[in-house]
Amino acid sequence: MNSALTATAAGFGTGLSLIVAIGAQNAFVLRQGVRRDAVLAVVGICALSDAALIALGVGGVGAVVVAWPSVLTAVALIGGLFLIGYGCLAARRVLRPSALGMESGAAGAIGTAGAAGTTGAAGTAGSRRRAVLTCLAMTWLNPHVYLDTVFLLGSIAADRGPWRWTFGLGAVAASLVWFAALGFGARLLSPLLARPSAWRVLDALIAATMIVLGVTLIAGA
């Protein structure tokens, strides 16, 4: 029993230490959480994707993937271009906020929550669909996600022997807790984002994060 609890705690701590670093995925979840736009869907995609990748890592798939390094290279190139493109969109919001209908503060949150009353059900569905597709791309086109979950967590779990799946379960729990806290807790930042200038600062940080990560991925491919 103690061994199981120890393995779970170790998996939770290791998983959390790898996930909390500010990256493309976290920046996207944070922005969706602040805007209160498709938060449940985004959090669910991130947590379930991590669970699937961690399971693959614990199951030893990482060793198989190593045999095809060209796959990771292709993912790095595609993912890098995607992140740079998303970063450019965020930079455009900074330079031309009105052109893209940037929302601010509580008014933005209320406007998002009440989108059905202003833009109609089709607009709300379109926004949710874009958020889901972007989140999927942000997750599965980021080689760092594979390195952290499939390779690193998988190799650490292998050292746990018979408790490797318990270790993996702890890492999955860490992912769920983190993304839920980030996505649903981000609304607490709404009072700080009551002015358009604050949104521009947030988008500037997101743009810098995405573009730097994108260039890093392409350079290292």
C-alpha positions in Angstrom: 0.0 0.0 0.0 2.8 2.4 1.0 4.6 1.5 -2.2 1.5 2.3 -4.3 1.0 5.6 -2.5 4.7 6.5 -2.9 4.6 5.7 -6.6 1.4 7.7 -7.1 2.9 10.7 -5.2 6.1 10.4 -7.2 4.2 10.3 -10.5 2.1 13.3 -9.4 5.1 15.4 -8.4 7.1 14.5 -11.5 4.2 15.1 -13.9 3.4 18.4 -12.3 7.0 19.6 -12.5 7.0 18.9 -16.2 3.6 20.4 -17.0 3.7 23.7 -15.1 6.5 25.2 -17.2 5.0 28.0 -19.3 4.7 26.8 -22.8 2.5 27.0 -25.9 -0.2 24.7 -24.5 -0.4 26.4 -21.1 -0.4 29.9 -22.7 -3.4 28.9 -24.8 -5.3 27.3 -21.9 -4.7 30.5 -19.9 -6.1 32.7 -22.6 -9.1 30.6 -23.1 -9.7 30.5 -19.4 -9.5 34.3 -19.1 -11.9 34.7 -22.0 -14.2 31.9 -20.7 -14.3 30.4 -24.1 -14.7 26.6 -24.5 -12.8 26.1 -21.2 -14.2 22.7 -20.4 -13.5 21.4 -23.9 -9.9 22.7 -23.9 -9.1 21.4 -20.4 -10.6 18.0 -21.4 -8.5 17.8 -24.6 -5.3 18.7 -22.7 -5.9 16.3 -19.9 -7.1 13.4 -22.0 -4.2 13.9 -24.5 -1.7 13.8 -21.7 -3.3 10.7 -20.3 -3.0 8.9 -23.6 0.6 10.0 -24.2 1.6 9.1 -20.6 0.0 5.6 -21.1 2.0 5.2 -24.3 5.2 6.2 -22.5 4.5 3.8 -19.5 3.7 1.1 -22.0 7.1 1.4 -23.6 6.1 3.0 -26.9 8.9 5.6 -26.5 11.5 3.0 -27.4 9.7 2.2 -30.6 9.3 5.8 -31.7 13.1 6.3 -31.3 13.5 4.0 -34.3 11.8 6.6 -36.5 13.4 9.9 -35.6 12.2 11.4 -38.9 8.6 11.4 -37.5 9.7 13.7 -34.6 11.5 15.9 -37.1 8.4 16.3 -39.2 6.3 17.0 -36.2 8.8 19.6 -35.0 8.7 21.4 -38.4 4.9 21.4 -38.7 4.5 22.3 -35.0 7.1 25.1 -35.3 5.3 26.7 -38.2 1.9 26.4 -36.5 3.2 28.1 -33.3 4.8 30.9 -35.3 1.6 31.4 -37.1 -0.4 31.5 -33.9 2.2 33.8 -32.4 1.8 36.2 -35.3 -2.0 36.3 -34.8 -1.5 37.2 -31.1 1.0 39.9 -32.2 -1.6 41.2 -34.6 -4.1 41.5 -31.7 -1.5 43.6 -29.9 -1.1 46.0 -32.8 -4.7 46.0 -34.0 -7.0 44.9 -31.1 -10.1 46.4 -32.7 -9.6 44.6 -36.0 -10.0 41.2 -34.3 -12.6 42.2 -31.8 -10.4 41.8 -28.8 -12.4 41.5 -25.6 -11.4 43.0 -22.3 -12.0 42.4 -18.6 -15.4 41.6 -17.3 -17.2 42.8 -20.4 -15.2 40.3 -22.5 -16.0 37.5 -20.1 -19.7 38.4 -20.1 -19.7 38.8 -23.9 -18.1 35.4 -24.3 -20.6 33.8 -21.9 -23.5 35.5 -23.7 -22.3 34.9 -27.2 -25.4 33.1 -28.2 -27.4 36.3 -27.5 -25.2 38.5 -29.7 -23.6 36.4 -32.4 -26.0 33.5 -32.4 -25.6 29.8 -31.9 -23.6 29.5 -35.1 -21.0 32.0 -33.9 -20.7 30.2 -30.5 -20.3 26.8 -32.2 -17.7 28.3 -34.6 -15.7 29.8 -31.7 -15.8 26.4 -29.8 -14.7 24.5 -32.9 -11.8 26.9 -33.5 -10.7 26.5 -29.9 -10.9 22.7 -30.1 -9.0 22.5 -33.3 -6.3 24.9 -32.1 -6.0 23.0 -28.8 -5.6 19.7 -30.7 -2.9 21.2 -32.9 -1.2 22.9 -29.9 -1.0 19.6 -28.1 -0.3 17.0 -30.8 2.0 19.1 -33.0 4.3 20.0 -30.1 7.3 17.6 -29.8 8.0 18.8 -26.3 4.8 17.1 -25.2 6.1 13.8 -26.5 9.5 14.3 -24.9 7.9 15.1 -21.5 5.2 12.4 -21.5 6.2 9.5 -23.8 9.9 9.6 -23.3 10.8 11.2 -20.0 7.9 10.1 -17.9 7.9 6.7 -19.6 11.6 6.2 -18.8 11.1 7.3 -15.2 8.1 5.0 -14.8 10.1 2.1 -16.1 12.4 2.3 -13.1 9.3 1.8 -10.8 9.0 -1.8 -12.0 5.6 -3.2 -11.0 4.5 0.2 -9.8 5.0 1.9 -13.2 1.3 2.1 -14.0 0.6 3.5 -10.5 3.3 6.1 -11.2 1.7 6.9 -14.5 -1.7 7.3 -12.8 -0.2 9.9 -10.5 1.2 11.8 -13.5 -2.2 11.7 -15.2 -3.8 13.1 -12.1 -1.3 15.9 -12.0 -2.1 16.8 -15.6 -5.9 16.9 -14.9 -5.4 19.0 -11.7 -3.1 21.5 -13.4 -5.1 22.1 -16.6 -8.4 22.3 -14.6 -6.8 24.9 -12.2 -5.3 26.8 -15.1 -8.4 26.9 -17.2 -11.1 27.4 -14.6 -8.9 29.5 -12.3 -7.8 31.9 -15.0 -11.2 33.8 -14.6 -9.8 35.1 -11.3 -7.5 37.3 -13.5 -10.5 39.1 -15.0 -10.3 42.1 -12.6 -6.7 42.5 -13.7 -7.7 42.5 -17.3 -10.4 45.2 -17.1 -8.5 47.4 -19.5 -7.7 46.7 -23.1 -4.0 47.6 -22.4 -3.8 44.6 -20.0 -5.1 42.3 -22.7 -2.5 43.6 -25.1 0.2 42.8 -22.5 -1.2 39.2 -22.2 -1.3 38.8 -25.9 2.2 40.2 -26.3 3.5 37.6 -23.8 1.6 34.8 -25.6 3.0 36.0 -29.0 6.5 36.0 -27.7 6.1 32.6 -26.2 4.6 31.0 -29.3 7.1 32.6 -31.7 10.2 31.7 -29.6 9.0 28.1 -29.2 8.2 27.8 -32.9 11.6 29.1 -33.9 13.3 26.8 -31.4 11.4 23.8 -32.7 12.3 24.5 -36.3 16.0 25.3 -35.5 16.3 22.0 -33.6 14.6 19.9 -36.2 
